[in-house]
Amino acid sequence: MWVMSRRKDKGSVWERELADECEAFLSGHYAQYLNDDGRPVPEWAWLNVLAHGSEDDIRAFATGGPRLRDATWHHALAFLAQEVLNEAARRGGTVSDLQRSTLVPLELELAATDTRSDMQRAQVVGSVLTTLAEHSRNRSA
């Protein structure tokens, strides 16, 4: 009896951890979740807040908050968040529309090609800017 209940407890912990990780990913807090858990944060994961965060989260980053431990990513996300807000305003759509059409596909593409050490921060930032520019060109064509 004790062995069965112990296995169930381990399963519950694992299931809860998996659910927490999925929730962090889908809410735009994946990089922070990994960082807080002491795990390495792949470069692509920093754009998770842009791809899944609420418009309020993105606005907060655009105005310089919340503070991240990694100052370079803090500044990069502030810049990219402002670009996302500008692009949504330029096209007359919502941030949510831009996330679905552009940022989530980019995030998945970068995640699929990242080998944890090959992707550089500048590549991620450049990819976001290029994708937003292509999106803007395609919308105006």
N, C-alpha and C positions, 0 to 999 in steps of 0.2 A: 504494500500500500504506500509506504513512504516513498519508494522509488518512483511510482507513478505520479504522485503529487509533486515531487521535486522536478521531474521532467516537464510537467505542465507549467511550473513556475519558470523554468528556464525558457520554455517556449513563449510564455507571456512577456518576459523581459525582451527577448529577441523581437517578438511581434511589436511591442511598444516602441522599441528603438527604430525598427523599420518604418513604422507609422510616423514617428517623429521626424525621421529623415525625409520621408515623402512629403510631409506637411511643410517642412522647411523649404524644400525644393519648389513646391507648387505655390508657396506664398512669397517667394523671392528672397528668402533668408538662408539659402543653401550655403553660401560662402561663410557667413557668420556661424552657422551651425557647425560646419566642419572645423572652423577655427576654434570655436569654443570647446569642441570635443577633442582638441589637440591633434587633429588629423591634418595632413597637408591639404592645401586648397589649390586645386588646379586653376591655372590662369583663366580658363573659360568660365569658371564658376562665379567669378566676380560680376559677370554681366547678368547673372540670374536675377538680380533685383530689377534690372531694366526689362527683362523678358517676362517676369511674373509678379513683380511688386505692384502694389496699388499706385494709383496716380499720386496719392498723398506721399507714399514712400519715395517715389521718383522726384517729386517736388522737394522733399526734405533733402535728398542728396544734391539736387541742383542748387540749393541755397547753402550748401556746406555742412550739412549734418545728415545723419549721425556720424560721429567721428569713428573712423576705423583705425585699428592699430597700425595698419600699413598705410603710411601717409601718401605714398605714391598712388596707391589704388584709391585712396580717399579723394585726391585731386582729380584723378582720371574719371572716376564715377560722377563726380560733381559736374565735370565738363560734358560727359556723355549723357547724363540725365537731362541737362539743359538742351542738348541737341535733340534728344527724344521729344521733349516738350515742344521745342521749336518746330520739329517736323510734323508732329500731330497738329499743331496750330496752322502750319502752312497748308496742309492738305485738308483742313476743315473736318478732320475726323477725331476720334478719341484715342487716347493713349492705349486703351484696350485693343482697339482695332489694329493699331500699329504693332502692338505686341504679337497678336495672333498672325498677322500677315508677314511680319518681317523679323522681329526679334526672337521669337520662339524657334522658328526654323534655323536662324543663325546659331542660336545657342546649341541646338541639337547637332548641327553640322560641326561646330567647334568641339563639342564634347566627343563626337564620334572620331575625330581626327587627332585629338590630344593624346599624347603618350606620357602625360604628367611632367615631362621635362623638356620636350622639344618646343612647345609653344611659348612664345615670349609675350610679355605684357603688351608691347607695342603692336604685335600682330593682332591681338584681341581688340585693342582700341581701333586700329586701322580697319579691321574687318567690320566693326560696328559702323564707323564713319562711311566706309565704302557702301555697305548695305543700305544705310539710310539715304545716301546720295542716289544710289540706283533706284531705290523705292520712289524717291522724289521725282526722278527723271521719268520713270515708268508711269507715274500718276499724271504727269503733265503732258505725256505724249499722246 
